[in-house]
Amino acid sequence: MDIDRAMRRLAATQHGSLGWRQARELGADGRCLRRRVQRGDRERPSPLVLRRAGAPRTFRQRCAEGVLDVSGRAVASHLTAAALLGLPGFR
C-alpha cells in the first residue's frame, strides 16, 4: 500500500487528522510530509499533527488533534469526554 493511501485510511479513522509520528510509522519521512503540506494536500494545525486539506472542521476533529498533538499519550476526558459521549448538558 502506498504511503498516501495508508495516511488517508488512518486519517479517516481520526476525523481527517493523523499524527506526524503516525505518518512516520507508515513509512513517510519528514521531507515527504513537508512536501504534502507545501503542495496543499495536507494542513499542519500544529507541529505534530497533519490534517487532510479541506477536511471539515468539527469538534471531534479538534479533540482528535489535541490527543495527537501530544503523540498519542493523552485521552479526551472530563467535560470533553462527556460532550463526545453526548451526555445531556454537555456540548
Backbone as CSV, one residue per row, in Angstrom:
resi,resn,N_x,N_y,N_z,CA_x,CA_y,CA_z,C_x,C_y,C_z
1,MET,0.853,-1.175,0.000,0.000,0.000,0.000,0.897,1.236,0.000
2,ASP,0.564,2.218,-0.829,1.421,3.398,-0.863,1.168,4.282,0.365
3,ILE,2.111,5.151,0.634,2.073,5.976,1.842,0.837,6.872,1.874
4,ASP,0.519,7.509,0.748,-0.638,8.411,0.734,-1.923,7.663,1.057
5,ARG,-2.078,6.501,0.486,-3.284,5.710,0.752,-3.335,5.298,2.227
6,ALA,-2.199,4.875,2.757,-2.145,4.474,4.165,-2.473,5.653,5.081
7,MET,-1.945,6.840,4.751,-2.244,8.019,5.568,-3.722,8.386,5.469
8,ARG,-4.300,8.313,4.272,-5.731,8.614,4.115,-6.586,7.656,4.930
9,ARG,-6.239,6.382,4.881,-7.020,5.381,5.621,-6.963,5.629,7.125
10,LEU,-5.774,5.906,7.629,-5.644,6.166,9.063,-6.363,7.460,9.446
11,ALA,-6.150,8.513,8.666,-6.793,9.798,8.962,-8.316,9.674,8.947
12,ALA,-8.840,8.829,8.090,-10.299,8.645,8.015,-10.857,8.099,9.327
13,THR,-10.042,7.384,10.074,-10.499,6.842,11.361,-10.310,7.848,12.497
14,GLN,-9.663,8.990,12.187,-9.349,10.002,13.202,-9.861,11.372,12.773
15,HIS,-11.003,11.377,12.119,-11.679,12.620,11.738,-10.836,13.493,10.813
16,GLY,-10.090,12.861,9.918,-9.318,13.583,8.912,-7.916,13.971,9.329
17,SER,-7.506,13.600,10.523,-6.195,14.009,11.030,-5.337,12.803,11.395
18,LEU,-4.030,13.019,11.381,-3.118,11.994,11.868,-1.890,12.661,12.454
19,GLY,-1.251,11.951,13.343,-0.054,12.472,13.980,1.154,12.339,13.069
20,TRP,2.080,13.276,13.217,3.335,13.245,12.460,4.028,11.906,12.703
21,ARG,4.053,11.482,13.960,4.695,10.208,14.301,3.990,9.040,13.623
22,GLN,2.669,9.075,13.581,1.919,8.008,12.913,2.296,7.936,11.433
23,ALA,2.393,9.093,10.796,2.763,9.123,9.377,4.163,8.549,9.180
24,ARG,5.060,8.871,10.094,6.423,8.321,10.012,6.399,6.803,10.158
25,GLU,5.547,6.296,11.043,5.431,4.848,11.236,4.862,4.154,9.999
26,LEU,4.117,4.898,9.186,3.575,4.345,7.942,4.603,4.365,6.812
27,GLY,5.762,4.994,7.072,6.834,4.992,6.083,7.161,6.338,5.471
28,ALA,6.454,7.392,5.864,6.735,8.723,5.336,7.902,9.338,6.109
29,ASP,8.782,10.021,5.393,9.843,10.745,6.094,9.450,12.220,6.186
30,GLY,10.228,12.990,6.915,9.906,14.396,7.125,9.797,15.174,5.830
31,ARG,10.685,14.904,4.903,10.656,15.608,3.613,9.364,15.319,2.858
32,CYS,8.977,14.068,2.855,7.742,13.633,2.200,6.540,14.368,2.798
33,LEU,6.486,14.466,4.111,5.357,15.109,4.780,5.350,16.612,4.538
34,ARG,6.509,17.249,4.605,6.584,18.691,4.336,6.154,18.997,2.903
35,ARG,6.524,18.144,1.973,6.142,18.326,0.572,4.615,18.283,0.417
36,ARG,3.958,17.381,1.120,2.495,17.290,1.036,1.823,18.529,1.619
37,VAL,2.433,19.098,2.646,1.906,20.345,3.206,2.129,21.482,2.206
38,GLN,3.327,21.567,1.629,3.648,22.642,0.689,2.760,22.619,-0.549
39,ARG,2.433,21.441,-1.047,1.600,21.382,-2.261,0.105,21.446,-1.946
40,GLY,-0.239,21.534,-0.657,-1.622,21.750,-0.275,-2.460,20.504,-0.059
41,ASP,-1.832,19.330,-0.043,-2.576,18.092,0.210,-2.913,17.937,1.689
42,ARG,-2.053,18.463,2.529,-2.218,18.362,3.982,-2.052,19.736,4.596
43,GLU,-2.713,19.932,5.719,-2.525,21.128,6.530,-1.819,20.684,7.801
44,ARG,-1.168,21.633,8.435,-0.420,21.302,9.646,-0.900,22.197,10.792
45,PRO,-1.988,21.784,11.470,-2.537,22.630,12.532,-1.611,22.795,13.733
46,SER,-0.662,21.892,13.880,0.352,22.013,14.927,1.591,21.272,14.436
47,PRO,2.725,21.457,15.085,3.940,20.786,14.618,3.844,19.259,14.573
48,LEU,2.953,18.662,15.363,2.883,17.201,15.426,1.635,16.606,14.795
49,VAL,0.839,17.435,14.109,-0.430,16.954,13.546,-0.558,17.363,12.086
50,LEU,-1.052,16.434,11.285,-1.378,16.690,9.884,-2.877,16.493,9.706
51,ARG,-3.468,17.301,8.844,-4.900,17.205,8.576,-5.099,17.177,7.067
52,ARG,-6.042,16.382,6.615,-6.376,16.363,5.194,-6.840,17.761,4.808
53,ALA,-6.247,18.325,3.769,-6.628,19.664,3.324,-8.106,19.680,2.972
54,GLY,-8.798,20.688,3.463,-10.212,20.835,3.165,-11.141,20.006,4.024
55,ALA,-10.594,19.231,4.940,-11.450,18.424,5.817,-12.313,19.359,6.654
56,PRO,-13.597,19.049,6.784,-14.454,19.923,7.590,-13.992,19.956,9.041
57,ARG,-13.996,21.153,9.607,-13.578,21.310,10.999,-14.741,20.943,11.908
58,THR,-14.501,20.001,12.788,-15.534,19.562,13.717,-14.963,19.503,15.128
59,PHE,-15.860,19.450,16.089,-15.442,19.303,17.480,-14.658,18.005,17.666
60,ARG,-15.148,16.923,17.081,-14.464,15.630,17.204,-13.064,15.689,16.591
61,GLN,-12.926,16.387,15.480,-11.609,16.513,14.862,-10.663,17.294,15.773
62,ARG,-11.147,18.381,16.348,-10.298,19.163,17.261,-9.866,18.326,18.455
63,CYS,-10.770,17.485,18.947,-10.415,16.597,20.064,-9.345,15.600,19.633
64,ALA,-9.528,14.995,18.472,-8.543,14.036,17.960,-7.191,14.717,17.791
65,GLU,-7.187,15.931,17.255,-5.929,16.649,17.052,-5.259,16.987,18.380
66,GLY,-6.049,17.287,19.393,-5.476,17.550,20.714,-4.756,16.336,21.268
67,VAL,-5.355,15.174,21.090,-4.725,13.931,21.548,-3.480,13.638,20.712
68,LEU,-3.584,13.797,19.396,-2.446,13.525,18.515,-1.293,14.498,18.751
69,ASP,-1.607,15.703,19.186,-0.583,16.724,19.381,0.398,16.367,20.490
70,VAL,0.015,15.456,21.352,0.939,15.006,22.392,1.388,13.574,22.107
71,SER,1.477,13.261,20.829,1.989,11.966,20.352,1.207,10.775,20.878
72,GLY,-0.094,10.947,21.067,-0.926,9.820,21.456,-0.832,9.413,22.909
73,ARG,-0.189,10.226,23.725,-0.073,9.888,25.143,-1.146,10.581,25.968
74,ALA,-2.296,10.804,25.354,-3.365,11.523,26.043,-4.711,10.954,25.625
75,VAL,-5.713,11.320,26.365,-7.087,10.955,26.034,-7.958,12.187,26.262
76,ALA,-9.100,12.203,25.615,-10.085,13.245,25.892,-10.835,12.808,27.146
77,SER,-10.878,13.665,28.147,-11.529,13.262,29.398,-12.366,14.396,29.974
78,HIS,-12.998,14.119,31.053,-13.815,15.053,31.816,-14.902,15.682,30.945
79,LEU,-14.951,17.003,30.863,-16.024,17.678,30.131,-16.003,17.332,28.644
80,THR,-14.814,17.208,28.083,-14.707,16.854,26.668,-15.277,15.471,26.418
81,ALA,-14.929,14.527,27.259,-15.451,13.166,27.103,-16.966,13.148,27.250
82,ALA,-17.484,13.915,28.183,-18.937,13.971,28.365,-19.614,14.496,27.101
83,ALA,-19.035,15.528,26.501,-19.595,16.073,25.260,-19.487,15.061,24.125
84,LEU,-18.346,14.380,24.021,-18.166,13.372,22.967,-19.162,12.226,23.110
85,LEU,-19.481,11.889,24.337,-20.439,10.808,24.594,-21.889,11.263,24.448
86,GLY,-22.083,12.570,24.284,-23.433,13.090,24.109,-24.259,13.133,25.377
87,LEU,-23.587,13.237,26.516,-24.321,13.302,27.779,-25.127,14.597,27.851
88,PRO,-26.338,14.536,28.375,-27.178,15.735,28.466,-26.473,16.850,29.238
89,GLY,-26.582,18.057,28.717,-25.996,19.215,29.377,-24.560,19.506,28.980
90,PHE,-23.959,18.684,28.137,-22.569,18.894,27.709,-22.536,19.037,26.195
91,ARG,-21.915,20.103,25.724,-21.815,20.342,24.282,-20.416,20.726,23.919
